[in-house]
Amino acid sequence: MTAAAFYIPLWFQVARGVSAEKSRVRTLPMVLATTVSAGLTGVCVEKLGYYTPFMFWGALIEAVGAGFLSTTSTNTSFRTFAGFQILFGIGAGISLQQPLVAVQTVLPKEDIPKGSAPVLLGQTLGCSIFVCVAQAVLTNGSQHQLAAIQDLSPQTRKIAKTGPAAFCSEVPEDLLPAVLKAYNGAIAGTFWVPMGLSILGFVLAVGMEWRSVKKETSS
């Protein structure tokens, strides 16, 4: 989720030309969807007792949301993009806490801290690693997309690679739409990273055993 949360504001800066501060505010649909769905999922797990279905359904919804985010263009409306954010956020919120719930359900009480530590380490380390992977996708994608613009000089192409802040002031006005489209395509490519991870999470979650939180609590 972290990779998407990092590059969604960048999309707003490129496609809508908003400032970095305002672009962060426009990620609220995803943040609110994640928060609300995480809270509701906690209640549902407590009532139903099973966390496993929420793991794979959450991963599946998150993968679909990331797939929609990867289809965005400079013409995508804010309402449509907000819908993609909400779908992605719902999936992330549903599946976010379930690995810890699984650890607390399956392991004996004395082993819960030992089981929780690798889960938290994996989540934290995974976020750091795959933000870098998404950045590599963005860098390579922008180079490929900008290289396809024939009238773009090497110097201007170098300026364009520095990011959206240099677009309006440094890139020639007649080439600006093509540069924005190219950079937008590179940003959209970064959402393939969370989509691939969500699909992997779905496959792994399907293989999880079904253990009831209620049964473990009552025993």
C-alpha positions, 0 to 999 in steps of 0.5 A, a space after each residue: 500500500 505504501 508504494 501507492 500512497 507515495 505515487 498517488 500524490 505524484 499523479 495529482 502533481 502531474 495530471 492536475 498540476 497541484 502543489 505537493 501539499 494539496 496533492 497529499 490532501 487529495 489522498 484522503 479518499 484512500 486514507 479514509 477508506 482504509 481506516 473505516 474498512 479496517 475498523 469494520 473488518 475488526 468488528 466482522 472478524 470478532 463476530 464471525 470468528 474467521 479471519 482467513 476470508 478477509 485476508 484473501 478477499 481484501 487482497 483481491 479487492 486491493 489488486 483490483 483497485 491497483 489495477 484500476 489505478 494503473 489505467 489512469 491518464 491525464 484525462 481521468 477525472 478526480 471523481 473517477 480517481 477517487 473511486 479507484 482510491 477508495 476501492 484500493 483503500 478498502 482492500 488494504 484496510 480489510 487485509 492489513 491487520 489479518 496477519 497479526 490476528 492469525 499469529 494471535 490466534 494460532 500461536 500459544 500466548 507465550 509465542 505471540 511476541 515472537 510470531 508478531 515480530 517477523 510479521 511487523 518486520 516483513 510489513 515494514 521492510 517490504 514497504 521500504 523495499 517495494 517503494 524502491 522497486 516502484 521508483 525504479 519502475 518510474 525511472 525506467 518508465 519515464 526514460 522510455 516514455 520520454 525517449 519516444 518524444 522525437 522533438 524533445 532535446 536531450 537537455 529538455 529530456 534531462 530536465 523533464 526527468 527531474 520530476 513534475 516541478 520542472 515541467 511548467 517552468 522548463 519544458 517548452 509549452 508545445 511539448 508539455 502535453 506530450 511530456 505530461 502524458 509520458 510521465 503519467 504513463 510512467 506513474 501509472 506503471 508504478 501501480 503494477 507493483 502493489 497489484 502484483 503484491 496483492 495478487 501474491 497475497 491473495 494466492 498465499 491467503 487462499 492456502 491459509 488454514 481456517 482457525 476460529 478466533 472464538 474457538 481459540 478464545 473460548 478454549 
